[in-house]
């Protein structure tokens, strides 16, 4: 995984970074905790500019979240609730989950959107209830951009500052990446089991 990300970043430059971050925010197969530090390392080696890496990562993140937000906003909460009630247990989503997410966004919209960009899995999923709740576009895009920019800048800066030391920690990142992915899958399966168990109860 590390080698593939490194090759993509090295060969495609900022465009590759933007594409990986776009895919990460559509469905997180590769965590940004791997993509952006490697982009920072590539910038430290002179293969792309640091600012270009940060802007590319932020753009990809924003576009990925925009897809979920706009699709959810177009569908609307009223039309999706019957689907959730009927089939939501297969995806680990219940009507109660939707109610809680929408209530949180309505009460703490900007704060939830800003800090949600820095939490694994949440940074992708939070765009869906934001669209269903019809959070104003100006609020959604402003705070998604702000939170995404901060998160991307921190990760990219870490990879850039490590420079020569990055090769030393690279051996630990590869196994850690699989742990992160396994954790996301495990959390999903646990949530799926809990939702279906509650539905049967």
Backbone as a ProteinNet text record, in pm:
[ID]
protein_1_A
[PRIMARY]
XXXXXXXXXXXXXXXXXXXXXXXXXXXXXXXXXXXXXXXXXXXXXXXXXXXXXXXXXXXXXXXXXXXXXXXXXXXXXXXXXXXXXXXXXXXXXXXXXXXXXXXXXXXXXXXXXXXXXXXXXXXXXXXXXXXXXXXXXXXXXXXXXXXXXXXXXXXXXXXXXXXXXXXXXXXXXXXXXXXXXXXXXXXXXXXXXXXXXXXXX
[TERTIARY]
82.2	0	85.6	189	278.2	344.3	392.2	461.9	368	242	145	112.3	90.6	61.9	180.8	301	421.6	438.1	415.1	426.6	321.9	199.2	91.6	124	169	203.4	323	425.5	546.6	525.6	444.4	425.4	320.3	212.5	103	111.4	196.2	213.8	87.4	62.9	-56	-187.4	-194.1	-315.9	-341.9	-234.9	-248.1	-290.8	-236.9	-275.3	-423.8	-468.5	-609.4	-700.1	-659.5	-739.8	-750	-637.1	-638.4	-725.7	-716.2	-797.5	-944.7	-972.8	-1111.5	-1169.4	-1094	-1139.8	-1150.6	-1056.9	-1058.6	-1184.9	-1236.5	-1355.6	-1485	-1475.7	-1593.5	-1619.8	-1518.4	-1522.6	-1380.1	-1354.5	-1214.8	-1138.9	-1091.7	-1008	-865.6	-821.4	-686.7	-698.9	-657.3	-674.2	-584.3	-634.4	-554.8	-431.4	-434.7	-317.3	-197.4	-220.8	-110.9	-82.7	-188.3	-171.6	-93.8	-137.9	-81.3	60.6	95.2	236.1	329.7	284.5	366.9	378.2	270.5	277.1	374.2	374.9	470	613.2	634.6	767.9	812.6	718.9	750.3	786.6	717.9	749.8	888.2	923.4	1055.5	1166.1	1135	1232.9	1234.2	1148.2	1145.9	1062.5	980.6	898.8	770	735.5	622.7	636.4	564.7	569.3	485.5	528.2	454.8	315.5	307.5	178	87.8	146.4	68.5	12.2	91.2	45	-72	-60.4	-166.3	-294.2	-280	-396.9	-463	-381.3	-435.3	-511.8	-451.8	-518.4	-648.5	-647.8	-768.1	-876.1	-837.6	-933.6	-997.3	-916.1	-969.1	-1064.3	-1028.3	-1113.6	-1246.8	-1241.2	-1363.6	-1454.9	-1397.8	-1478.8	-1542.5	-1467.4	-1522.6	-1640	-1626.2	-1735.4	-1852.8	-1823.3	-1929.9	-2022.1	-1966.9	-2049	-2155.5	-2110.7	-2205	-2306.6	-2259.9	-2349.6	-2455.9	-2415.3	-2509.7	-2607.8	-2560.7	-2650.2	-2752.3	-2706.5	-2796.5	-2895	-2846.8	-2934.5	-3042.4	-3005	-3101.7	-3206.4	-3163.6	-3257.5	-3351	-3294.3	-3374.4	-3407.9	-3425	-3451.2	-3583.1	-3686	-3817.9	-3817	-3746	-3744.7	-3654	-3550.7	-3455.8	-3496.6	-3580.3	-3618.8	-3691.1	-3785.4	-3846.7	-3745.1	-3643.9	-3539.1	-3455.8	-3426.1	-3348.8	-3428.5	-3557	-3641	-3649.8	-3648.7	-3665.4	-3533.1	-3427	-3301.6	-3181.3	-3202	-3089.2	-3007.4	-3072.1	-2999	-2884.4	-2896.1	-2789.8	-2666.1	-2683.5	-2572.2	-2534.3	-2595.5	-2562.6	-2617.2	-2726.4	-2785.4	-2930.2	-2969.8	-3107.9	-3167.6	-3298.2	-3365.9	-3315.9	-3285.9	-3233.9	-3098.1	-3014.4	-2883.5	-2900.9	-2996.2	-3021.1	-3070.1	-3160.8	-3214.3	-3103.8	-3016.3	-2907.9	-2810.9	-2776.1	-2680.6	-2736.8	-2863.2	-2923.8	-2940.3	-2978.2	-2993.6	-2860.2	-2752.6	-2619.5	-2576.4	-2602.5	-2561.9	-2642.8	-2770.1	-2851.9	-2811.3	-2769.2	-2732	-2589.1	-2497.7	-2355.7	-2297.9	-2371	-2331	-2186.7	-2145.9	-2008.6	-1902.7	-1924.3	-1825.5	-1815.5	-1931.6	-1932.2	-1864.6	-1892.3	-1831.2	-1680.6	-1638.4	-1496	-1416.3	-1457.3	-1380.9	-1407.9	-1522.7	-1551.1	-1453.9	-1389.1	-1290.9	-1164.3	-1146.1	-1022.8	-1042.9	-1162.6	-1192.8	-1209.6	-1141.3	-1154.8	-1300.2	-1337.1	-1472.4	-1573.3	-1572.6	-1668.8	-1654.5	-1529.9	-1508.5	-1577.9	-1603.9	-1678.9	-1828.3	-1866.3	-2006.6	-2083.1	-2016	-2086.9	-2147.6	-2096.9	-2151.4	-2291.5	-2324.2	-2454.9	-2566.4	-2558.3	-2663.4	-2664.1	-2547.9	-2544.5	-2629.4	-2625	-2708.1	-2853.7	-2881.5	-3019.1	-3085.6	-3007.4	-3060.3	-3065.9	-3020.5	-3017.9	-2940.9	-2824.3	-2733.9	-2701.3	-2709.7	-2684.2	-2550.9	-2550.6	-2428.1	-2311.5	-2338.3	-2229.9	-2165.2	-2247.8	-2196.1	-2119.2	-2178.2	-2113.8	-1978.7	-1974.2	-1848.9	-1743.2	-1783.6	-1686.6	-1618.5	-1698.5	-1639.8	-1576.6	-1626.5	-1560.2	-1423.2	-1417.3	-1289.9	-1191.9	-1240.2	-1152	-1097.3	-1185.5	-1140.6	-1050.9	-1086.6	-1005.4	-867.7	-862.9	-734.4	-641.9	-695.1	-612.7	-560.6	-647.9	-609.1	-504	-527.4	-433.3	-299.2	-302.1	-177.8	-95	-161.3	-89.2	-23.3	-98.4	-42.8	69.1	48.4	149.9	274.5	254.4	368.1	448.8	379.8	451	541.1	488.2	569.9	685.1	661.5	766.8	878.2	841.9	941.4	1022.8	963.6	1038.9	1156	1134.1	1238.5	1319.3	1448.5	1536.5	1486.4	1421.9	1373.6	1254.4	1193.8	1073.4	1102.9	1219.9	1255.6	1264.6	1302.8	1316.4	1180.9	1080.4	949	859.3	905.1	822.7	787.9	882.2	858.3	744.1	719.9	612.4	478.7	482.9	359.9	282.2	354.3	287.4	197.4	248.8	158	50.2	86	-12.3	-127.6	-98.7	-204.7	-308.8	-262	-355.1	-434.6	-372.4	-442.7	-555	-525.6	-627.3	-744.3	-712.9	-818.4	-898.9	-828.9	-898.2	-986.7	-939	-1017.7	-1145.7	-1134.9	-1253.9	-1354.5	-1304.9	-1393.1	-1455.3	-1373	-1423.4	-1530.2	-1508.4	-1607	-1737.7	-1726.9	-1847	-1923.4	-1851.4	-1916.9	-1981.9	-1915.3	-1973.1	-2099.2	-2092.9	-2209.9	-2323.1	-2288.9	-2389.3	-2457.1	-2379.8	-2435.7	-2523.9	-2478.9	-2555.6	-2688.4	-2685.8	-2808	-2907.8	-2860.5	-2950.8	-3002.5	-2918.8	-2961.9	-3070.1	-3052.4	-3151.9	-3282.2	-3272.4	-3392.5	-3472.5	-3402.3	-3472.2	-3536.1	-3465.4	-3519.4	-3644.5
-120.5	0	125.6	125.8	241.4	266.9	158.7	173.5	227.6	179.3	224.1	372.2	413.7	554.8	640.9	595.5	671.6	688	579.8	587.2	680	671.7	758.2	903.8	932.4	1070.7	1118.6	1031.4	1071.1	1092.5	1007.3	1015.9	1119.9	1128.8	1219.8	1354.2	1365.5	1492.2	1537.1	1668.2	1720.5	1661.6	1631	1570.7	1434.2	1356.5	1226.8	1240	1340.6	1366.1	1400.1	1488.5	1528.6	1408.8	1323.7	1206.9	1109.6	1082.6	991.2	1044.9	1174.2	1233.2	1236.8	1256.1	1250.3	1111.5	1006.6	869.7	837.3	888.4	862.1	917.4	1026.5	1088	1036.6	965.9	898.2	771	689.1	570	543.2	552.5	554.9	422.7	386.3	267.2	294.7	419.1	458.2	580.9	571.3	685.7	802.9	922.5	1042.7	1048.8	975.3	969.1	905.9	838.4	783.5	870.8	917.9	991.7	1120.7	1203.3	1336.9	1340.1	1256.8	1254.6	1212.5	1118.8	1079.1	1192	1269.5	1387.1	1489.9	1506.7	1597.6	1551.3	1420.4	1365.4	1387.8	1370.3	1396.2	1543	1631.8	1774.5	1802.8	1734.5	1752.5	1705.3	1607.2	1557.3	1639.6	1740.9	1827.8	1778.6	1676.1	1621.8	1700.5	1785.7	1877.7	1985.6	2094.9	2201.4	2168.2	2216	2189.7	2251.5	2376.5	2444.2	2372.8	2328.5	2257.3	2127	2057.3	1931.8	1958.2	2063.4	2096.5	2137.1	2221.2	2265	2148.3	2058.8	1943.2	1851.3	1824.5	1739.1	1799.5	1929.8	1998.5	1997.4	2020.6	2020	1882.9	1778.3	1642.6	1608.1	1648.3	1623	1695.3	1821.1	1901.1	1842.5	1803.3	1748.4	1615.3	1531.3	1403.5	1421.6	1514.5	1542.1	1609.7	1689.7	1757.9	1658.1	1547.7	1446.6	1393.6	1350.6	1296.8	1401.4	1524.5	1631.2	1662.3	1681	1721.1	1608.7	1484.1	1370.9	1358.6	1368	1357	1472.6	1591.1	1708	1694.4	1638.9	1620.8	1515.9	1409.7	1304.3	1354.8	1416.3	1470.6	1368.4	1416.2	1329.4	1254.3	1319.6	1255.7	1133.7	1143.1	1032.6	919	950.9	845.6	770.8	831.6	766.7	633.9	623.6	491.7	385.6	425.4	331.1	287.5	383	350.8	257.3	284.9	200.7	58.1	45.5	-86	-160.9	-88.6	-155.9	-106.4	-10.8	50.3	-46.1	-152.7	-246.2	-314.2	-324.5	-388.7	-299.8	-171.3	-76.9	-20.1	-75	-28.5	110.2	148	280.4	263.2	333.1	328.7	468.2	474.2	604.3	686.8	618.6	689.5	751.7	679.9	734.7	862.2	860.1	977.8	1094.7	1064.8	1170.4	1235.5	1153.1	1205.8	1289.3	1238	1309.3	1444	1443.6	1567.9	1667.2	1617.1	1707	1769.6	1689.5	1741.3	1847.9	1823.4	1919.8	2049	2036.2	2156.9	2239.8	2169.1	2238.9	2290.9	2210.3	2246.1	2234.4	2279.8	2261.5	2296.3	2422.3	2459.7	2383.7	2369.6	2300.1	2153.2	2088.5	1947.1	1925.1	2013	1999.9	2021.8	2120.9	2154.3	2039.8	1995.3	1891.2	1752.9	1737.1	1608.8	1574.7	1675.9	1652.8	1586.6	1579.3	1526.1	1389.3	1332.7	1204.5	1097.3	983.3	874.8	834.4	805.7	763.3	876.7	947	1055.4	1162	1191.6	1300.2	1274.3	1147.8	1116.3	1109.6	1038.3	1013.2	1138.4	1236.3	1354.1	1436.7	1422	1496.4	1450.1	1325.2	1271.4	1334.2	1329.4	1396.6	1547.3	1604.5	1748.8	1781.5	1696	1715.9	1687.8	1580.2	1545.6	1653.8	1714	1818.2	1954.1	1958.9	2082.7	2193.6	2154.2	2255.4	2351.4	2482.1	2576.6	2549.5	2559.6	2531.8	2618.2	2744.4	2832.7	2781	2735.3	2681.5	2552.1	2463.7	2334.2	2350.4	2425.1	2434.8	2516.3	2619.5	2700.7	2620.1	2550.5	2478.7	2347.1	2287.3	2168.5	2206.1	2319.3	2367.2	2400.6	2470.1	2510.1	2389.8	2296.3	2177.1	2089.6	2072.8	1991.5	2050.8	2182.4	2250.1	2232.7	2248.4	2232.2	2090.3	1992.4	1851.2	1814.2	1853.6	1824.2	1892.2	2017.9	2091.3	2026.1	1980.6	1915.4	1786.8	1703	1575.9	1596.8	1690.3	1716.7	1775.8	1867.2	1927.8	1825.1	1726.3	1621	1541.3	1504.9	1431.4	1514.3	1643.2	1732.6	1750.4	1767	1791.2	1666.8	1548.7	1426.6	1408.7	1438.7	1430.7	1302.5	1315.9	1198.8	1092.1	1132.8	1036.7	956.9	1003.2	936.8	792.8	770.7	634.5	543.4	599.8	519.6	475.5	559.8	525.5	461.5	459.9	405.8	259.2	184.3	43.1	21.9	121.9	109	155.9	237.7	293	186.7	99.8	-3.4	-91.8	-153.6	-233.7	-148.9	-24.8	61.9	91.8	102.9	131.9	20.3	-105	-216.4	-222.1	-181.3	-175.5	-72.7	43.8	149.1	99.8	39.9	-9.9	-119.4	-211.6	-318.4	-260.9	-155.8	-91.7	-31.4	34.5	93.8	-15	-124.6	-234.8	-298.8	-320.3	-379.9	-294.4	-163.2	-72.4	-77.4	-84	-92.9	-221.8	-335.1	-463.2	-467.2	-409.4	-405.2	-320	-204.1	-116.4	-184.7	-257	-330.5	-435.7	-511.5	-614.5	-551.5	-442.4	-376.5	-324.1	-265.6	-210.9	-320.9	-429.6	-539.2	-607.2	-619.4	-678.6	-593	-459.8	-369.6	-376.8	-390.8	-399.3	-525.1	-636.1	-761.2	-750.5	-677	-660.3	-576.2
0	0	0	85.6	93.9	-40.9	-104.6	-231.8	-339.2	-338.8	-438.5	-420.1	-295.3	-267.9	-307.6	-271.6	-302.9	-453.4	-529.3	-674.6	-734.5	-682.7	-733	-708.5	-586.6	-550.7	-632.1	-644.1	-715	-862.9	-926.7	-1071.1	-1111.2	-1034.5	-1071	-999.9	-896.9	-827.2	-755.3	-752	-682.2	-732.6	-863.8	-917.9	-853.8	-835.6	-770.3	-625.6	-556.1	-417.1	-410.1	-499.8	-501.2	-529.9	-623.4	-658.8	-541.5	-474.9	-360.5	-247.8	-221.1	-115.3	-153.3	-281.6	-329.1	-303.8	-340.5	-320.3	-171.7	-92.3	52.4	116.3	63.4	121.6	59.6	-53.2	-106.3	-26.2	-16.6	67	109.8	240.4	286.2	274.7	152.4	141.3	188	174.8	214.6	304.6	428.4	518.7	482.2	504.9	477.6	566.6	678.7	766.1	697.1	585.4	504.8	382.6	318.7	193.6	214.3	307.8	318.8	377.2	475.7	516.3	403.4	319.7	204.9	103.8	88.7	1.1	58.3	190.6	254.6	236.1	243.8	221.5	78.2	-17.8	-158	-179	-106.6	-115.7	-58.3	49.3	109.1	15.6	-69.4	-166.4	-294.4	-301.8	-418.5	-533.6	-510.9	-619.6	-641.7	-548.3	-563.7	-458.1	-474.4	-376.7	-254.3	-138.4	-14.5	-20.3	-64.2	-73.1	-173.5	-285.1	-387.1	-330.6	-249.6	-188	-94.1	-13.4	82.6	9.4	-93.1	-168.4	-242.3	-297.2	-368.8	-273.8	-158.1	-60.3	-10.5	14.6	61.7	-44.5	-170.1	-279.9	-297.4	-295.3	-308	-195.3	-74.4	41.9	29.1	-11.5	-25.3	-132.9	-246.8	-355.9	-317	-246.5	-202.1	-108.2	-14.6	78.9	9.2	-93.4	-166.7	-235.3	-284.7	-351.4	-255.7	-134.6	-36.2	6.9	28.1	74	-30.2	-155.4	-259.8	-292.2	-294.7	-320.5	-208.1	-83.9	31.3	34.3	1.8	0.3	-106.9	-223.7	-332.2	-296.2	-229	-190	-79.8	22.1	130.4	236.9	357.1	471	458.3	406.8	398.6	307.4	195.9	100.6	144.2	221.9	257.4	383.9	467	592.5	571.5	477.4	454.3	412.7	334.7	294.4	413.3	501.3	622	711.8	727.7	812.4	758.8	624.7	562.8	547.8	506.3	472.2	552.6	640.7	711.4	794.4	844.3	930.3	856.2	720.8	643	632.8	658.2	650.2	786.6	890.4	1024.1	1054.1	989	1009.5	1051.7	1155.3	1201.9	1196.8	1211	1213.9	1332.3	1443.4	1560.2	1532.1	1457	1418.7	1337.1	1244.1	1161.9	1246.5	1339	1425.7	1507.6	1565.6	1648.7	1565.5	1447	1361.3	1316.2	1274.8	1228.4	1342	1460.6	1576.5	1614.3	1610.6	1643.6	1544.2	1416.4	1313.9	1321.9	1353.8	1365.8	1487	1593.1	1715.8	1710.2	1656.9	1656.3	1515.8	1416.1	1277.3	1245.4	1258.9	1223.6	1302.5	1434.3	1518.5	1478.5	1458	1420.8	1285.7	1190.3	1058.2	1064.5	1142.8	1152.1	1214.6	1331.9	1401	1342.9	1275.8	1213	1102.7	1043.8	937.4	990.2	1121.2	1177.4	1242.9	1227.7	1290.3	1183.5	1199.2	1101	1082.9	958.7	920.1	934.2	1046.4	1068.6	961.1	918.5	822.5	689.5	658.3	537.5	566.4	670.6	699.2	738.6	799.3	849.3	736.1	615.9	502.9	466.1	495.5	459.2	543.6	678	755.6	735.7	702.2	674.8	553.4	451.9	333.9	361.9	436	468.8	553.3	643.7	730.6	661.7	536.5	458.3	530.7	587.6	640.6	525.7	546.7	436.3	366.8	236	160.2	206.3	234.3	277.5	405.4	499.7	626.2	600.5	522.4	497.6	431.6	320.8	245.3	319	390.4	463.4	572.2	654.1	767.4	726.5	620.1	566	510	441.1	387.2	498.8	602.1	712.5	787.3	822.2	894.4	810.4	682.4	593.2	570	554.3	532.4	651.7	772.8	892.8	903.6	884.7	896.5	792.5	668.4	560.5	584.6	629.7	653.7	763.8	870.7	981.4	933.6	860.9	813.7	712.4	620.3	518.2	582.1	674.7	745.3	822.4	881.6	955.4	862.3	745.4	648.9	596	578	527.6	630.1	755.8	860.1	893.5	873.7	902.8	806.9	681	577.7	587.2	623.5	626.1	722.8	832.3	930.2	879.6	769.9	720.9	681.1	622.2	582.9	704.6	818.6	939.2	994.6	979.6	1034.2	929	803.3	696.3	721	781.1	808.3	906.2	992.9	1090.1	1033.6	928.2	873.1	796.5	724.1	644.4	730.7	839.9	922.8	988.9	1025.3	1089.6	996	865.8	769.2	767	774.3	774.5	904.7	1013.2	1141.3	1135.4	1075.2	1062.1	977.6	861.4	773.8	843.4	912.4	984.3	1095.2	1159.8	1264	1210	1093.9	1031	994.1	932.7	894.6	1017.6	1123.2	1246.2	1312.3	1313.2	1372	1294.2	1161.8	1078.8	1107	1112.7	1137.3	1274.8	1373.4	1508.3	1510.6	1443.7	1437.6	1361.6	1254.6	1177.8	1263.9	1339.7	1428.1	1534.7	1594.7	1700.6	1647.7	1526.8	1469.1	1437.6	1379.3	1345.6	1470.8	1574.5	1700.5	1766.1	1761.1	1818.2	1741	1607.4	1525.1	1557	1578.3	1613.9	1750.9	1842.4	1976.8	1978.1
[MASK]
+++++++++++++++++++++++++++++++++++++++++++++++++++++++++++++++++++++++++++++++++++++++++++++++++++++++++++++++++++++++++++++++++++++++++++++++++++++++++++++++++++++++++++++++++++++++++++++++++++++++++

